[in-house]
Amino acid sequence: MTPEALVTSATAREPVPLVGEISLLTAAPTLELWELWQQTGRDDPPFWAYPWAGGQALARHLLDNPGAVRGRRVLDVASGSGLVAIAAAKAGAFSVAAGDIDPLAVAAISVNAAANDVRIAARVFDLAQEDAGDAEVVLAGDVFYQRELAELALEFLRAAVRAGAEVLVADPGRAFVPVESLTALARYEVPVLTAIEDVPVKTVTVYRLG
């Protein structure tokens, strides 16, 4: 089975709750996809199959404030479904690259981008091994939920700021969000899957780093 076939095998295309302009491959019902991944023995959970709270808020922010990315080279890291990257493209970015460490997420990004009529350069991307290149804007939705990842992401994003990029992140109050390094720009009440978050709505803050 190809990666594209696998990512569509337990998903359905659904509009994103806070970002109805965009539709994504979404696990429905939720638990069936997790069961499929357990059966196939995969190490990486299918994070790409859900519109996570941080990604929804950041995507909404870009569509409502297109000047943040319009005409600029954009990189979306830990992209998952590609939601934020798709929003950046729809908001008029000059170019959009999206990366994720999971090859199946990369496949999902490509499928989702095509379904939303935008062009995104999707590839496997390891925050520990790469830099932001020539990106003028770097985006990251919901990357502070685990200590090691949060530390790695913050190091990468700080390096991007030093290289001259503007960095925008969104976080729903995860345990390891480095609020002391961030400037809040906007807040959103985001509908989420209770099977994932245990609540129906999360308050998400969009921040600028640096």
Secondary structure, 3 states (H helix, E strand, C coil): CCHHHHHHCCEEEEECCCCCCCEEEEECCHHHHHHHHHHHCCCCCCHHHCCCHHHHHHHHHHHHCHHHCECCEEEEECCCCCHHHHHHHHCCECEEEEEECCHHHHHHHHHHHHHCCCCCEEEECCCCCCCCCCCCEEEEECCCCCHHHHHHHHHHHHHHHHCCCEEEEEECCCCCCCHHHEEEEEEEEEECCHHHHCCCEEEEEEEEEC
